[in-house]
Amino acid sequence: MIVSFIMDMTTLQNTVVGSIVGALATVLFGWIRNELQARRGEYTGEWTQIIPAWEGEPQKIAIVTCKHRGDRLYATTVRTEPPADYPQRWKVEARHKRGLVYGIYWPEDASKLPGSYGTLQFKVVNDNLFAGFYVRAHSAEGGDPGQSEFSEKLKSIPIRWERIVRKKK
């Protein structure tokens, strides 16, 4: 009876350990698969974002690091021009459908870039160029959050992403 109990405990321990190892392996393999898919995505890589001078604002240049999985694009945009006192970074999530890319953007640090969020719409001109516009939403500060209103008219601002093509050595 004691031998049977010890064997049952050993079997239980092996089952628990096996379940934990199996669960961790599943998570690890899923993460590896997603990373490999993102590396192979057609639009994965570095892009230059160009917002031409417009309505009194200077031209703005940023580096976009993009991952493409299925019909989704995930990106981080880092402004390089004009220079700022702090890093200006945004996150982008978008979809690619029928030659169009559409999505949203928001600042990584909303305390430094409050209200810097909106939507992006691009036409895929070719594999190395997206051209379109973004709409920046500014809402009125303060007041009842349920009664927020846009503080300015929504504007479509020109934007393009050009793939950075590295020369092979």
C-alpha atoms as one frame of an Amber mdcrd trajectory, in Angstrom:
protein
   0.000   0.000   0.000   2.797   2.483   0.848   4.634   1.485  -2.330   1.442
   2.072  -4.323   0.986   5.500  -2.685   4.597   6.503  -3.475   4.167   5.377
  -7.089   0.935   7.400  -7.335   2.730  10.520  -5.990   5.590  10.047  -8.466
   3.094   9.716 -11.310   1.273  12.853 -10.116   4.553  14.799  -9.901   5.560
  13.682 -13.392   2.138  14.679 -14.729   2.338  18.158 -13.140   5.907  18.740
 -14.325   5.036  17.500 -17.813   2.009  19.809 -17.963   4.065  22.833 -16.933
   6.823  22.019 -19.424   4.222  21.493 -22.162   2.493  24.807 -21.415   5.791
  26.716 -21.416   6.892  25.035 -24.645   3.600  25.990 -26.312   4.013  29.643
 -25.310   7.675  29.685 -26.375   7.014  28.067 -29.756   4.087  30.454 -30.382
   6.305  33.453 -29.656   9.071  32.098 -31.930   6.543  31.459 -34.724   5.174
  35.035 -34.448   8.675  36.522 -34.546   9.632  34.470 -37.588   6.402  35.429
 -39.372   7.032  39.099 -38.604  10.540  38.878 -40.066   9.176  37.402 -43.269
   6.260  39.833 -43.634   6.315  41.714 -46.927   6.420  45.134 -45.252   8.634
  44.241 -42.273  11.668  46.498 -41.968  12.685  50.118 -41.653  10.910  52.941
 -43.434  11.362  56.696 -43.573   8.214  58.654 -42.745   7.967  62.017 -44.486
   5.390  64.645 -43.624   5.981  67.581 -45.994   5.926  71.164 -44.749   2.251
  72.002 -44.477   0.202  74.984 -43.280   3.167  76.713 -41.644   4.600  73.600
 -39.996   8.077  72.399 -40.998   8.749  69.130 -42.808   8.855  66.217 -40.363
  10.996  63.099 -40.818  10.859  59.919 -38.746  12.232  56.386 -38.838   9.542
  53.699 -38.784  10.355  50.179 -37.600   7.588  47.958 -38.916   6.545  44.342
 -38.351   4.073  42.774 -40.753   2.029  39.715 -39.698  -0.794  38.528 -41.908
  -2.871  41.616 -42.717  -1.578  43.578 -39.691   1.226  46.101 -39.379   2.768
  47.027 -36.026   5.219  49.916 -35.983   7.186  52.305 -33.833   7.866  55.757
 -35.258  10.755  57.886 -33.962  10.898  61.520 -35.113  14.360  62.610 -36.279
  13.537  66.036 -37.771  12.925  68.679 -36.639  14.980  68.039 -33.497  13.208
  68.071 -30.120  14.302  68.239 -26.479  12.908  64.754 -25.848  12.383  61.603
 -27.921   9.184  61.795 -29.940   7.906  58.248 -30.402   4.572  56.851 -31.530
   3.058  53.401 -31.855   1.121  52.418 -34.970  -1.288  49.553 -35.539  -2.736
  49.140 -38.999  -4.352  46.714 -41.430  -3.392  46.017 -45.025  -6.323  45.237
 -47.326  -6.709  45.478 -51.119  -3.772  47.815 -51.675  -4.641  50.091 -48.760
  -3.147  50.481 -45.287  -5.289  52.078 -42.602  -4.725  52.332 -38.887  -4.247
  54.362 -35.745  -1.296  55.997 -34.029  -0.699  57.230 -30.488   2.294  58.535
 -28.486   4.420  56.184 -26.400   4.557  58.906 -23.731   1.276  60.809 -23.670
   2.611  63.196 -21.000   5.123  64.598 -23.525   2.879  64.426 -26.590  -0.666
  64.957 -25.297  -3.288  64.800 -27.976  -0.864  63.470 -30.583  -3.007  60.630
 -31.857  -5.170  59.927 -34.832  -5.581  57.801 -37.937  -3.432  56.934 -40.955
  -4.585  56.010 -44.449  -2.166  54.951 -47.188  -2.351  53.677 -50.721   0.331
  51.046 -51.354   1.948  52.667 -54.405   4.518  49.850 -54.635   6.423  47.553
 -52.258   8.674  50.454 -51.230   6.227  53.367 -51.018   3.026  54.086 -49.101
   1.440  57.490 -49.831  -1.591  58.998 -48.170  -2.631  61.177 -45.274  -3.125
  61.202 -41.546  -5.809  62.858 -39.473  -4.651  64.337 -36.197  -7.318  64.592
 -33.526  -7.095  67.399 -30.971  -9.744  67.499 -28.281 -10.571  70.317 -25.892
  -8.862  70.031 -22.506 -10.772  69.848 -19.247 -14.506  69.739 -18.738 -16.639
  66.646 -18.606 -14.794  63.748 -20.336 -18.135  62.473 -21.633 -18.700  65.778
 -23.415 -15.322  66.082 -25.206 -15.271  67.961 -28.479 -12.635  68.466 -31.139
 -10.748  71.700 -30.506 -10.052  72.244 -34.194 -11.389  71.150 -37.538 -10.079
  67.730 -38.559  -7.495  68.022 -41.335  -6.049  65.461 -43.727  -2.278  65.954
 -43.605  -0.101  64.428 -46.380   2.268  61.633 -45.337   4.339  58.937 -46.986
   6.451  55.987 -45.921   9.464  55.077 -48.065  11.222  51.777 -47.419  14.864
  52.111 -46.416  16.698  49.826 -48.830  20.095  48.814 -47.486  22.849  48.286
 -50.030  24.296  44.798 -49.939  28.024  44.613 -49.292
